[in-house]
Amino acid sequence: MQQDIIVIGGGIVGLATALKIKEQRPDLKVLVLEKETEVAKHQTGNNSGVIHSGLYYKPGSLKATNCIRGYNMLIDFCEKEQIPFEITGKVVVATNEEQRPLLNNLYVRGQQNGLEGLRKISAQEVKEYEPYVTSVEGMWVPQTGIVDYKVVSEKYAEKLRSYGAELNFGEKVIGITKGHSLSIVKTERNTYETKLVINCGGLYSDKVAQMSQENPINVRIIPFRGEYYKIRPEKHYLVKNLIYPVPDPNFPFLGVHFTRMMRGGIEAGPNAVLAFRREGYKKMDINAKELYETLTWPGFQKVAMKYWETGLGEMYRSFSKAAFTKALQELIPDIQESDLIEGGAGVRAQACDREGGLLDDFSIIEDTKVINILNAPSPAATSSLSIGQTVSEMALKRF
């Protein structure tokens, strides 16, 4: 049961990290532990399937550098492994005059991040790309695309096995003990020894990180559920590809938007509401202990004080289809409540520090025995191979 490296978490980031390690060091014994019965069960398998261009992120940040590098690595991987994807492009639109400066800031940021072909376009030009959108101004982002990240993850897993790595399912980690030369990783079924632990636990990354730390860590994962509607097939003509609003610069979510899916159909959403359990995909999914931990976290209390108005609006949209429709009508006035069918939901693992900061960038914390990926929300799927490369380089210094 002795390993060189144990990766905890079979989502897209954990799989990509293990893959990059095995590509560079096929001789190392690498084990991926996943508590579910398959890969990509949570954040990866429930996201919108967008290949992000790197438009939104602060220049020089981990998100910006890994998204842009990861974008190219992902496209190369999909082409080589014959995974279906499309580069569709997307429009980002300002729906009122107050949003024009925000759109311009976004355009400047895209240029700083090296996006080629980025164009500011008039309201009339927006209609050439998306005829049913109403706006005062827009921006064309040619790099954006769509893919099924579940399919990508399954291919990562297949490649991993071909390199001799092990993937063990149904293995929920319940303890990590750091020793002098080896650490002990205990699951509900087995005990393993390893030289290095890499924590890619997603929605439970803070819990896994705490297992190996003597002092309390400074972040808590706050779960935010994003609920989607699907558009009825007879109304698919309203959306050609991807339509996004100008995001609120103070809130780490992109706002409700329209996305054509790789597996077919068009999704509208998501909103962003507090989930009452970490894997709470339905409104009434409640875990009392997890909810108590969220509500009593000092950082969350500060976030709630700051964003209570926005939060109430998101909650209202969660329970009111009419309100959700109204938000969508800001982009496409022709969309009607009857055009929307109940869709699925995803839960975003948003790290929040004790001071009330919602971590905007990816966060990777390491010591001699453990590397913890503590914040890897969107665009982590697009960035997965780049994050995997970054973490593998941190890991392989020890070998």
ChimeraX attribute file (.defattr): number of C-alpha atoms within 10 A of each C-alpha:
attribute: neighborCount
match mode: 1-to-1
recipient: residues
	/A:1	8
	/A:2	16
	/A:3	17
	/A:4	16
	/A:5	23
	/A:6	26
	/A:7	24
	/A:8	27
	/A:9	29
	/A:10	31
	/A:11	27
	/A:12	31
	/A:13	30
	/A:14	30
	/A:15	30
	/A:16	27
	/A:17	26
	/A:18	29
	/A:19	26
	/A:20	22
	/A:21	25
	/A:22	22
	/A:23	14
	/A:24	13
	/A:25	15
	/A:26	14
	/A:27	13
	/A:28	16
	/A:29	17
	/A:30	26
	/A:31	24
	/A:32	24
	/A:33	25
	/A:34	26
	/A:35	19
	/A:36	16
	/A:37	12
	/A:38	15
	/A:39	24
	/A:40	24
	/A:41	16
	/A:42	19
	/A:43	23
	/A:44	27
	/A:45	19
	/A:46	19
	/A:47	20
	/A:48	26
	/A:49	22
	/A:50	25
	/A:51	27
	/A:52	24
	/A:53	28
	/A:54	27
	/A:55	24
	/A:56	19
	/A:57	21
	/A:58	17
	/A:59	17
	/A:60	11
	/A:61	13
	/A:62	19
	/A:63	26
	/A:64	24
	/A:65	19
	/A:66	26
	/A:67	29
	/A:68	22
	/A:69	19
	/A:70	28
	/A:71	26
	/A:72	16
	/A:73	17
	/A:74	21
	/A:75	19
	/A:76	12
	/A:77	16
	/A:78	16
	/A:79	11
	/A:80	9
	/A:81	13
	/A:82	9
	/A:83	15
	/A:84	14
	/A:85	19
	/A:86	15
	/A:87	15
	/A:88	17
	/A:89	19
	/A:90	24
	/A:91	25
	/A:92	25
	/A:93	28
	/A:94	26
	/A:95	19
	/A:96	12
	/A:97	11
	/A:98	10
	/A:99	18
	/A:100	17
	/A:101	12
	/A:102	16
	/A:103	21
	/A:104	17
	/A:105	14
	/A:106	20
	/A:107	23
	/A:108	14
	/A:109	18
	/A:110	23
	/A:111	16
	/A:112	14
	/A:113	20
	/A:114	16
	/A:115	18
	/A:116	11
	/A:117	11
	/A:118	17
	/A:119	16
	/A:120	19
	/A:121	17
	/A:122	15
	/A:123	18
	/A:124	16
	/A:125	15
	/A:126	24
	/A:127	16
	/A:128	11
	/A:129	18
	/A:130	20
	/A:131	15
	/A:132	18
	/A:133	23
	/A:134	22
	/A:135	21
	/A:136	17
	/A:137	22
	/A:138	28
	/A:139	24
	/A:140	21
	/A:141	24
	/A:142	17
	/A:143	20
	/A:144	21
	/A:145	26
	/A:146	24
	/A:147	23
	/A:148	21
	/A:149	26
	/A:150	20
	/A:151	16
	/A:152	22
	/A:153	24
	/A:154	18
	/A:155	17
	/A:156	24
	/A:157	25
	/A:158	15
	/A:159	17
	/A:160	24
	/A:161	14
	/A:162	11
	/A:163	16
	/A:164	15
	/A:165	22
	/A:166	17
	/A:167	22
	/A:168	16
	/A:169	16
	/A:170	14
	/A:171	20
	/A:172	18
	/A:173	21
	/A:174	13
	/A:175	16
	/A:176	22
	/A:177	14
	/A:178	20
	/A:179	12
	/A:180	7
	/A:181	11
	/A:182	18
	/A:183	22
	/A:184	19
	/A:185	22
	/A:186	17
	/A:187	18
	/A:188	12
	/A:189	10
	/A:190	11
	/A:191	14
	/A:192	16
	/A:193	22
	/A:194	22
	/A:195	21
	/A:196	26
	/A:197	28
	/A:198	25
	/A:199	27
	/A:200	31
	/A:201	28
	/A:202	30
	/A:203	27
	/A:204	19
	/A:205	22
	/A:206	24
	/A:207	19
	/A:208	22
	/A:209	24
	/A:210	17
	/A:211	17
	/A:212	19
	/A:213	14
	/A:214	7
	/A:215	8
	/A:216	9
	/A:217	13
	/A:218	13
	/A:219	24
	/A:220	26
	/A:221	25
	/A:222	30
	/A:223	26
	/A:224	23
	/A:225	26
	/A:226	24
	/A:227	24
	/A:228	25
	/A:229	21
	/A:230	20
	/A:231	26
	/A:232	14
	/A:233	13
	/A:234	8
	/A:235	14
	/A:236	16
	/A:237	13
	/A:238	17
	/A:239	20
	/A:240	17
	/A:241	22
	/A:242	24
	/A:243	24
	/A:244	20
	/A:245	22
	/A:246	22
	/A:247	20
	/A:248	12
	/A:249	12
	/A:250	8
	/A:251	12
	/A:252	14
	/A:253	16
	/A:254	17
	/A:255	18
	/A:256	24
	/A:257	21
	/A:258	27
	/A:259	24
	/A:260	24
	/A:261	19
	/A:262	18
	/A:263	12
	/A:264	8
	/A:265	13
	/A:266	25
	/A:267	27
	/A:268	23
	/A:269	24
	/A:270	25
	/A:271	25
	/A:272	26
	/A:273	23
	/A:274	20
	/A:275	26
	/A:276	25
	/A:277	26
	/A:278	24
	/A:279	21
	/A:280	19
	/A:281	21
	/A:282	16
	/A:283	16
	/A:284	10
	/A:285	13
	/A:286	16
	/A:287	14
	/A:288	11
	/A:289	10
	/A:290	15
	/A:291	17
	/A:292	12
	/A:293	15
	/A:294	23
	/A:295	14
	/A:296	10
	/A:297	19
	/A:298	17
	/A:299	22
	/A:300	24
	/A:301	16
	/A:302	16
	/A:303	17
	/A:304	16
	/A:305	11
	/A:306	12
	/A:307	13
	/A:308	13
	/A:309	11
	/A:310	14
	/A:311	18
	/A:312	13
	/A:313	16
	/A:314	21
	/A:315	15
	/A:316	16
	/A:317	20
	/A:318	21
	/A:319	11
	/A:320	12
	/A:321	17
	/A:322	15
	/A:323	16
	/A:324	24
	/A:325	22
	/A:326	17
	/A:327	18
	/A:328	22
	/A:329	16
	/A:330	18
	/A:331	23
	/A:332	22
	/A:333	14
	/A:334	15
	/A:335	18
	/A:336	15
	/A:337	16
	/A:338	11
	/A:339	16
	/A:340	20
	/A:341	16
	/A:342	12
	/A:343	13
	/A:344	16
	/A:345	22
	/A:346	25
	/A:347	28
	/A:348	29
	/A:349	26
	/A:350	23
	/A:351	30
	/A:352	24
	/A:353	20
	/A:354	17
	/A:355	15
	/A:356	19
	/A:357	14
	/A:358	22
	/A:359	17
	/A:360	19
	/A:361	17
	/A:362	20
	/A:363	15
	/A:364	17
	/A:365	12
	/A:366	16
	/A:367	9
	/A:368	12
	/A:369	21
	/A:370	23
	/A:371	21
	/A:372	23
	/A:373	23
	/A:374	28
	/A:375	28
	/A:376	28
	/A:377	22
	/A:378	23
	/A:379	23
	/A:380	22
	/A:381	31
	/A:382	31
	/A:383	32
	/A:384	27
	/A:385	30
	/A:386	26
	/A:387	29
	/A:388	23
	/A:389	22
	/A:390	16
	/A:391	24
	/A:392	23
	/A:393	15
	/A:394	12
	/A:395	21
	/A:396	14
	/A:397	7
	/A:398	10
	/A:399	9
